[in-house]
Amino acid sequence: MRIGIVVDNEFDNDHRVQKQVNQLVKAKHDVFVICFDFGRKYKKYDTFKVTRISINQNLKNGLVLLSTRFSFYEKLWAKNISNFITTNDLEAIHCHDLYLSKASKKGIERSNSTTLKLTLDLHENYPAAINTYNWATKGWRRLIVNPKKWYDLEFEYLNYADAIITLSDWFSSDLISRFPALKEKEFITHPNLLDLPSFKTFEKNKPEIQFSKKNITLIYFGVVAQRRGIMQIMPWLEKMLKDGFLFHLLIIGPVDKADSNHFYSLLKLPKLNKNTTYIDWANIASLPAYLKQADIGLAPFEVNAQHDSGVANKLYQYMYGAIPILATACKAQKELIQESECGFIYSDFESFEKKLKSLLTNKELRSKMGKNGYTKLNQLYKSKTDERFLNIYS
């Protein structure tokens, strides 16, 4: 089948989309990708074709800000998707993220195709997500972006699709319960499992930045932002260090601009400052090397509808590293952790302190939970959980 992938980024660093493309190619489909070109140097691909839309990144960001009030961004995509369909004689469109579904549908209509089907791939609960982003909810931006409007648009944009991919069974059930008309759609769960073969090739890589490991190491890998919860637990960790607990905190990931001042002020807390290594960026290829130096994985996301919708990549990464996970009670990640017995769930400082103390003082418990997580991850791969979306095109 000739399948067009629509993604509103540069594609090259989008691991979920890249993995799906490789799976489609392996399943003998002809794959075509349309994405942005921000004027950088990009990799060439031999097994599928990439079409890039040249645009200034600041202009693109501006159009996104205005997209709930004006249709410039939608029209840009609809025109390019229409040409993309016609040029490549496509039979299906697979668009990523809720906000591209209308433009994809318009592009299909402009191409005069009467049989081409649309698959919508939800990377997140977008209405809930955008209402947690500081860039969309703070100051003058809130007035322009109008993030709450996405709650009203959600069903309309979902309904454009013939098939819908979600991150978890729970999220699929939630959408159908809120919008019963969606029962007629085909739903497929496609979790954010890491690319296991790639990760195994990364095993030979060394950390980009070395740090002196003297104590048990807690790792947080991913974007640093208020909504991700890491800044909520930093004062808790400071208190535990003051109370005599011994551990090292390793944080790897870029900081959201809106939260940078708060984060760096927390890094200056006296005890935390002496016992923290912060790395603002690390290539995913070096992650296995960092996981080998870590003992406990942190997933402290704020509990909300966005984080309920699926399990974040980092949990599967921690499971690959065979380390126990300490996480909040977001529905999908709580279900995974409790089912596989690979970590603890906490709800407040008291439960966080109690669960972390158990992990810090019990090496056998850490080992057992870490092995449980690694076993569960391999079971998910053996059951081909992350290949079920291919059924849409079979």
N, C-alpha and C positions, 0 to 999 in steps of 0.2 A: 504494500500500500504506500502511496505517496503522501507523507504526513508533514505538515508545516508546523514548526514550533515557534510560538510568539512569546518573547520575553523582553521586558523593558529595562534591560541592563546590558552590559557588554558581553554577557554569556560566559566569557572565559573563566571567571572565578565563581560562577554559580554552580556549586557542586551537585545540588539536587537535579538541576536541569541537565547538566553534563552527563550525570549518571543515567538519567532516563534516555537521553539521546543514544548513548552507547548500548543500552538495553534494546532499544528499538532497532538499531542497526544490526545487533547480534541476532535479532528475531527476523532478519531479512527484509525489513522495511526500508524504503527510500526516504531519507530524512533531510529536511531543509529547515534551517533556522533563520529567523529574522530578529535582529537585535540592534542596539545602538553602536555607533562609532564616535567616540569622544576625541578622536585624533591621536590615539596612542598606537603603539605597535602591537599587533595581534598575531596570535598563533594561526597557522594554516592547518586545515583539517582535510584528510584524504578520504574519509569514509562517509562524509556528509557535506552538504553545501551550506555556507553561511552568507547571508545577505545582511549588510550593515547600513543603517540609516545614519548618515553623517549629521551631527548636531553638536552645538556647543553645550557642554554639560550644565553650565549655569542657566542657559535658556531652557533646557529640558527641565531642570529643577523648578524654574519659574512657572512653566506650563503645568507642572504637577500641582503646585500651590494653587493655581487658578482653576483646576479641573472640575471642582464641584460647582463653580459659578459660570464657567464658560466652556465651550466645546472645542477649543483649539487643539488640545491634546488628543481628544477622541478623533477629531477629523484627521490629524496628522497620522495617527495609527491606521484608521480606516482606509485612507488612500493608499498607504504603503502595503497594508495587508492585501488589499484588492489586487494590486500589481504583483505582489508576491504569489498569490494564488494563480493568477493567469500565466505568469512567466514560467512557473514550475509545474503547471497542470496538476495542482494538488487535489487530493481526494478527502482530506481531513485537516482540521486545524486544532492544535493543542495549545491553548493559551494559558499563561501562568499569571495568577493573581486576579482577584475579583474585578478590579477596576479596568482590566483589559477585555472583559467579556463583551461589553456593548460595542466597542470598537471592532472587535473580531467579527461579531455578528454583522455589523454594518459593512465591513470589508467583504464578507461572504456575499452579502446582497449586492454590493457594487460589482462584484465579479460575475454576476448573473448565474451563479451556481445554484442549482435546485436540489442537488443531492449531497453536497458537502456537509459533513457533520462537525459540530463544535464540542470539544472537550475543554472543560474549565478546571484547571488545577489550582486548588486553594492552598497556598503555602501557610496561610494563617487565617484567623477570624479577622478579616480586614476592618470592618466597622469598629470592633472592639480594640483592635491594634492601633488604628490611627488616633483613637481617643485616649491613648496612653502616651503618644509621642509628643515630647515637649516642643519639637519643631512645628507641630500642627496645633497645639493647644495653648501656647503661651503668648501673651501680649497681642500685638497687632495681627500676627499670623492666624490666630484663632478666628478673627473676624473675616479674614480672606478665605481660609481653607474651609471653614464651617464643617469641622469633622463630624458633628452629630448628624449631618445630613445623610451620612452613609448608612445609618440605621434605617432610614426611609428608602434608600436605593437598593438595599441588600437583595430583597426578593426579585426585583426587576432584573438585576444583573445576573443572579443565579439562574433565572428562568430562561435566559438566552441560550443556555447550554443544553446539549443533548445528553452529555455524561458529565458527572462531577467527581473529581478526585479530592479526597480530604486526607488529613494527617492521621486521623484516628476514627475508629468505629463510633466512639462517643460523639465526635463532632458531626458525623453523618446523621446520627440519631437526633442530635440537637437541632440540626437544620430542618429535618423532616417534621419534628414535633412543633417547631415554630412556623413552618410553612408547609402544611399538609399537601398542597398541590405538587410539591417536589417528589412525592411518592412515585410519580410516573417517570422520573429520571433514573438513569443508571448511576449508582453510587459505587465507587471503588475506594478502598483505603490504601494509601501509599505512605507508610511512615518514613521519617527522615533517617533511615538506616545509612550508615556510612558505607563507602565503597570498599568492602573488605579486601578484594584482591589488590587494590591500590595501596591500602594501609599496610598490607604485608610487604609491599615493595619499599615502603618508607622505613621499615625496621632498621635498615643499615644507616640511616641518617643520624647525625649528631645534633644536639641542641644548638640553636644559633647563638644563644647567650648562656654561658655557664653560671651557675650559682652554687654557693657552698651549702651543701645539705648537712645540717647538724642535728635536726629534729624531724619528727614526723611532719610531712608536707601536705598541706591542703591546697588543691588546685582549683582555680576558676578559669575556664577557657571560654572566651566569647566576648561580645560587645559589652562594655562597661556602661551601665545606665541605671537610673533610678528604678525603672520598670523591671530591670533584670534582678533586682533584690540585693545585689552584692554590697551596695552602699548601706543598706539597712543592717546587715550583719557585721559590718566592719567595727562599729562601736561595741558590739557584743564580743567580738574576738579580742578587742582591746581589753575589755573587762576580764575575760578569762585569762589573758596573759598576765594581767596585774594580780590575779588570784593564784598565780603560780603554775598554770598549765603550760606545758612546753610544746610548741609547734611552730612551723614556718608556713607563711601564706604566699602562694605563687599565683599571681593574677596575670593572665595573658589576654590582651585584646584592646582594641581602640576604644577611646572614651567618647560618648556622645558629647558634642560641643556644648549643648545646653546644660550638661551635668558635670563638666570638667572641673569647675571651681570647687564644687562640693566634694568631688572625689579626691582631688589633690589635697584639700584641707583634711580629709579623713586619713590620708596617707601620712600626715604629719603627727598623728596621735603618737605619743612617745614610745610606748611598747610596740605598737603595730609597726611603726617606722623602722625599728630595729629588727623586726622579724618578718618583713615582707619584701618580696622581689616582685617588681612590676615591670612587665615587658609589653610595650604598647602595640607590638605587632609580631606575629610569628607565622611563617608559612605552614600550611596544614601538613606539609610533608615532614615537618620536624615535630609534630605533635606526639607521635609514639615515643620519641626520645624523652620528651617532658613527662609523659605519663609514667615512664619507667622510674622517674625520680619522685613521683607523687604517691601518696598513701590513701588519700580521701578526696573524692570529687564533690564539689559544691554546685548545687542547682537551686539557688535561692529565689527563684522568680516570684514576683508579686502574684498572688492568686487572683485571677480575673478571667473573664470570658475568653480573652485572647490566649492566655497561657493554658487554659483548660483544653483548647482545641487540638493540641497534639504534643508529642514528645520532642523536645529540642534535640538537635544533633549531639550536644555535649553529653547527654546521658548515654547514648550509644558509644560515644568515644570513651567515656569512663569505663563502660562495660568491656570495651575492647582492651583497655588497660588493666582490667581485672582488679579495679579498686572499688571499695564500697562508696555509695552515694548518700549524701545528706541533702534532702530536698524538701521543698514546700509541698503542700497538698493540692497542687494543680491536678485536675482530675485524671488526665491521660498519664502523666508521669507517676502519680501516686499508684495508679492501677498497675503499671509496668513494674515498679519497684516492689510493691507488695506481692505481686504474682510470682516474681522471680526471687524474692527474698535477697535482694542485692543491696539493701541500704535501709535508711531510716527516714521517716517523714516527721517534720516538726511544724509547729503552729505559732510558737512564741519563743521568747528568750529562754524561759525555763525549760521547755522541751528541747530547744536547740542545745542548750548547755548540757542537759542530761544525755542526749543522744551522742553528742560529740565526745563527751567524757568517756562514754562506753567504747567508742571507736579508738580514742587515744590510748586507753589503758588496756586494750585487749587485742593483741596482735592476731590471735587465732580467729577472733570474730571478724577482723578486717579481711583476713585471708579467705575465710569461708564465704563472706558476702561477695568479695571480689570474684571468686571462682564461680559463684552462682550467676553473677551478671555475665561473665564471659560465656558460660554454658548456655544461658538464655539467648544471648546474641547469636551464637552459632545455630541454635534451634530455629530462630527466626529466618536465618539464611537458608537452612536446609528445607524449610517449609515454603521457600520462595515467596515470602510475604511481600517483598518489595518488587515482585514481578507481576503481581495480579493486575496491574493497570494495563498490561499488554493484552488482556482479554477484550478490552474495548476495540482493539484493531484486528483481532483474530477472525 
